[in-house]
Amino acid sequence: MVAVTIRNLPDEVHRALKLRAAQHRRSTEAEMRAILEDAVQPESRLRLGSAISASSRRLGLRNEDIEALEQAMRSRPAEPMAIE
């Protein structure tokens, strides 16, 4: 893990961090890590598995439908594309 030093942090910011850390029942250092993680990994990022699952639910697909698709693909392999 990398260690980071923050220079010239104003006293009022440090006090606010300590208070926020206490409210979340963690150390000031842990609070700063959480703030940085939240800043660089926003919740709005695309989670492919969740997106596919949500699309399947919207379409009304069930496990049986997926199994039928898989069985059809196994019984009839894809044909290579013809390039002319």
Backbone torsions as a table, in degrees:
resi	resn	phi	psi	omega
1	MET	NA	150.2	-179.2
2	VAL	-92.4	140.9	174.1
3	ALA	-100.6	137.6	-178.1
4	VAL	-122.5	137.2	175.7
5	THR	-111.1	132.0	177.3
6	ILE	-109.5	114.8	-178.3
7	ARG	-94.1	154.4	173.5
8	ASN	57.8	36.6	175.8
9	LEU	-75.8	122.0	-179.1
10	PRO	-60.1	146.5	-178.8
11	ASP	-56.7	-40.4	-177.9
12	GLU	-66.9	-32.3	177.2
13	VAL	-69.3	-41.9	178.8
14	HIS	-63.5	-41.9	177.7
15	ARG	-62.9	-41.6	179.7
16	ALA	-65.2	-39.0	176.8
17	LEU	-63.3	-42.6	179.5
18	LYS	-63.6	-40.3	179.0
19	LEU	-66.1	-45.5	179.0
20	ARG	-61.8	-40.8	178.4
21	ALA	-62.2	-42.8	179.3
22	ALA	-63.5	-38.6	178.5
23	GLN	-64.4	-32.7	179.0
24	HIS	-93.4	4.6	178.6
25	ARG	56.3	48.5	174.5
26	ARG	-144.2	170.2	-179.5
27	SER	-71.0	162.6	177.3
28	THR	-60.9	-40.9	178.7
29	GLU	-62.4	-43.4	178.3
30	ALA	-64.7	-36.5	178.5
31	GLU	-64.9	-42.4	178.4
32	MET	-64.0	-39.6	176.9
33	ARG	-61.3	-44.5	-179.6
34	ALA	-62.5	-41.9	179.3
35	ILE	-62.6	-45.5	-180.0
36	LEU	-65.0	-42.1	178.6
37	GLU	-61.6	-44.3	178.7
38	ASP	-62.8	-35.4	-177.4
39	ALA	-70.5	-35.8	-175.7
40	VAL	-99.2	-11.6	178.5
41	GLN	-127.0	71.6	-177.2
42	PRO	-64.9	153.9	179.4
43	GLU	-65.8	-19.0	-176.1
44	SER	-78.0	0.2	-179.5
45	ARG	-67.0	151.0	-177.6
46	LEU	-75.7	125.9	174.6
47	ARG	-110.3	105.6	-170.3
48	LEU	-57.0	-47.0	-179.4
49	GLY	-60.2	-42.9	179.0
50	SER	-65.9	-38.2	179.8
51	ALA	-66.1	-43.3	179.2
52	ILE	-64.6	-42.7	179.2
53	SER	-62.4	-43.3	179.5
54	ALA	-64.3	-40.9	178.5
55	SER	-63.0	-42.1	179.1
56	SER	-61.6	-42.0	179.2
57	ARG	-64.6	-42.3	179.5
58	ARG	-62.3	-36.5	180.0
59	LEU	-79.4	-11.7	180.0
60	GLY	80.8	20.6	179.6
61	LEU	-72.4	142.7	177.4
62	ARG	-118.1	169.0	178.4
63	ASN	-56.8	-37.6	-179.9
64	GLU	-62.5	-36.5	178.6
65	ASP	-65.1	-43.4	179.7
66	ILE	-65.1	-42.6	178.7
67	GLU	-61.9	-39.3	178.6
68	ALA	-65.3	-40.5	176.9
69	LEU	-63.3	-43.2	179.4
70	GLU	-63.6	-41.1	179.4
71	GLN	-64.9	-41.3	178.6
72	ALA	-63.4	-39.0	179.2
73	MET	-67.6	-35.8	179.3
74	ARG	-69.7	-36.6	-176.1
75	SER	-78.5	-22.8	-179.7
76	ARG	-133.9	92.9	-177.6
77	PRO	-63.4	153.0	178.9
78	ALA	-66.0	144.5	178.8
79	GLU	-96.0	142.2	179.3
80	PRO	-64.4	150.9	-179.0
81	MET	-75.5	137.5	179.4
82	ALA	-86.7	125.3	178.1
83	ILE	-110.8	118.8	-178.2
84	GLU	-116.4	NA	NA
